[in-house]
Amino acid sequence: MIQYTIRRIFLAIPVLLAVLVVTFVLARSIPGDPCRAILGEKATQATCEVFIRNHGLDEPIHVQFFIFMGKMLRGDLGESIRFSRPVSIILIERLPMTIELGFSAMIIAVLVGVGAGIVSAVGRNSPVDVATMIGANLGVSLPVFFLGLLLIYFFAVILKDSPLALPPSGRLTAGMSPTPFYEVFNWPVEEGSLRYHVYGFIANHFIFNALITGDWVLFWDALKHLILPALALSTIPMAIIARITRSSMLEVLGLDYVRTAHAKGLRKRDVILGHAFRNALLPLVTIIGLQLGTILGGAVLTETIFGLAGVGRSVVEATFARDFPVLQGFVIVIAAIYVLFNLLVDLSYAFFDPRIRLE
C-alpha cells in the first residue's frame, strides 16, 4: 500500500510539470500586447518598453520559465502585473469562493446523481427509470451558461416577489460584510504574518466562517447566494453520475450473490445498499473523481455568469488582461487540486477493493 501511494505521487509530478509548461507557453502565445491590455491603447511605445522590461517580459521565454520555476519552488507565485500584488494573496482571497462553489456543487451532484441512479436501476424500464434517464440526458446536454441564465430568469425575475426568490448574482447582499472568526474570538494575529494569511484564507470561506462564529444571518444570506450557481454547476456531473450509477448497479444486481441474498430472505434495502451498491462503488468513485475536473472547468463560466469573484472568473480576467503571473499561478493551483483528488480516488480503490491492497 505504501509503495502504491508513493508510485502514484511520483506519477503526479510529471502531470503538474506538463500543465505548467503548456500554460506558460500558451499564455504568452495569446495575441495582444500585455502593456496596452493593462495600461490602455494610448500607452506610448516608450512607456511600453519600460513596462515590459520592469516585468521581465523582454527576456527569452525559456529564461522567463526558469525564473518562474525558481520562484515557485520557493513558494513564490510572482506578482500580478495588473494589480501589483502577490499572486498568493489574490489566491487567498479568490480560492475560498471556488472551493465553496465546487464543494456545494459536488455534494448536490453526488447525492442526487447516486440516488437517482440507484432508484433507476432498481426500477429498470419503469416510468421512474425512463424519466430519470431523460433528465440525465437533458442535464448532460444543457451548457452551464444557458442553464445559469435560465435559473436566474426563473428564480430572480419570475419568482422575485415569492418566498422562493433567490439572488441572481454576488456572494452576499450589498452592505453585508463578514467579521473574521479570529476577530470575533479576539485571537491576536500580526498583519502580514503567515498566521494572518492562513486565518484570512479560512475566514474567506463565508459559510464556514459564519457557522463557527454563529452569524446565522450571514450564513443564510451566503447560502442563498450559492444555491443557483451550485445548481447550475452540478447539473452535468449529476447527470453523468446518475447514468454511471445506474449501469454499474444493473451489472451488479444480475450477479449470483445478489440473487442468493434475496433468496435468503434479506430485506430488499439491505441487499441493494449493503451488497449491490458497495460492489458497484469502484466505477462510481472513478467517475466522481473525474467530475471534479468538470466542476473546476465549469466554475469559469459559472462564476462569470453569477458575478462571483472566484478563481474561475479571475482566470478569465487575467487572460483578457494578459496578466501572466495570475493566469499561471491560478491554473497550476487548479491542476494541483485536480491531481490531488484523483490521487485520493486512486488510494480509495484499496479501501473499497481488498484485492488492490494485496497487489
HUKAJO-V29194 format. One record per run of one state. SS is the DSSP state (2 for helix, 1 for strand, 0 for the rest). FROM is the first residue (numbers start at 0). TO is the last residue. Records with the same first field share a line. If there is no record, write none. Layout:
# HUKAJO-V29194
SS = FROM-TO  FROM-TO
This chain:
# HUKAJO-V29194
0 = 0-0  29-32  39-43  54-59  73-77  79-84  122-125  141-142  158-179  184-192  203-204  213-214  253-254  263-266  279-279  305-309  321-322  352-352  358-358
2 = 1-28  33-38  44-53  60-72  86-121  126-140  143-157  180-183  193-202  205-212  215-252  255-262  267-278  280-304  310-320  323-351  353-357
1 = 78-78  85-85
